[in-house]
Amino acid sequence: MLRDHAVRTAVTAVALLGLGAGTLRAQRTIDTTLAVRANARLSLSNQSGDIVIRSWNRSQIRVQAESDRARVEINESPSGVSVRTVNRGGHGDVDYTITVPNGTALELHAMSSDMEISGVCGQLDINAMSGGVTADCVEGSAQIETISGDITLTNARGTVDLSTTSGDVELRTVRGRVSVESVSGDVSLDQIESNDITAEVVSGDVEYTGRIVDGGRYRFSAHSGDVTVRVPGTPNATIGIETFSGDFESDFQIQLAQNTQINGKNWEFRLGTGSARVQLNSFSGTISLRRLGAGGPREE
C-alpha cells in the first residue's frame, strides 16, 4: 500500500573507502523497492552522478543508489514515486540505477548527470544542465532540454521536442511530430516518419534521411553548416531554397516554373505534385537534396 506523502530514506549498507593515507569516506548503498499503482510516474532530481533507468514487468519501482556525502529522499504518493538528492554542503555525487514498470512516465532533472534510459517505453521529460542523454523506446511525448550535452533518442512514437545549447542531437526510428534546436552541434535525423519536422542549428550540420509525406511540412536550417536531405524515390514536394554564400546540389532534375523570380540565392521548385512543403536554409553551407541509392550525376 502506498502512503500519501510518506518520505523514506533507505540505507542498506555503509562502507569505508580509502581516499589516501589516513583518510576514510563513508559510502552509502541504497536499495529499496516500492509497490506502485498502474500508470505511476517517477520523478527524479539529482545534482551530479550517473542515472540509469531500466524497466521490468512488475508493479514496483526499485531504487538503487551509491552516494558518498549526499542523502537520498524517496517520497511515495498515489501518483507515483519521487526521488531527490539532498546534498550536504553543496557536495556529493549519487549514481542511480532505477527499475520501473513498463510504460512508466519519467520526469528527470539534473545539474550534472549522464542519463541512460532503455526499454521503459513511456513519456519522457528531461531537463539537464550538463551531461549526455541516451534514451531508447519512448511512447507518447518526449521533451529533452540540455545546456551542454549530446542527445540520442531512438524508437520513439509521439511528439518529440529536443533542445541543446552545446551538443549533438541524433534521432533514429521516430514516428510523430519532431522539433529539434541546437546552438552548437550537429543534428542527425534518420528513419523518421512524420508530416511535421523542424530542425534548426546555428553552428553545425543538419542531416535528414526519411520520407517526405504528401501534404507535410518540413524545415531544415543551419546558419553556419551544411544541410543534407536524403529521400527515397521522388517526393511530391515544393522545395524552397534560401542561402547567402552557400551552394546547392541535387540528385533530382530541377526545372523552375515559368515566371519564377530568383532573388539572389532564394528560389523554389516543384517535384511531382508539389503537395508537401520543404524549406532548406543555410547561410554559408552547402544545401544537398539527395535520392537514396542514387549513383548518377548530380546537378548543381
Disulfide bonds with the S-S distance in Angstrom:
Cys121-Cys137 1.77
